[in-house]
Amino acid sequence: MSFQDDAARIPAGSEPKERVATPPVAGNSRPTRTAALWVAVAVGLVVLVMLIVFFVQNQDMITVRFFGLQGTLALGTTLFIAAVGGGVLVALAGGARILQLRITNHRRKKAVGGPGERL
């Protein structure tokens, strides 16, 4: 699209208004990365306190059997290990999918002649 085509689309009599830079209004600023980090640390601390409370309230010893192995462990610790194991499985599946998408994208760029390829 050329400048003339773009100018032809402006209706007659509607002159562009002059834009005046307005100073930023106090209290209307965007959050900074430092503020986001501070919020993330605060949320992390709350989660850690909740985990501590969970462990303290679930100190009953239970017998755990896994593939012929048997042992005694606190209930809270057992549930936490199970949750972390589930998280690891989800992370592995997500990582495999991301790797698959990157390989596909790399092959597509190579076939099309994307950026970074020399002639």
Helices and strands as residue ranges (DSSP letters): H 3-8, H 33-57, E 61-66, E 69-74, H 75-112
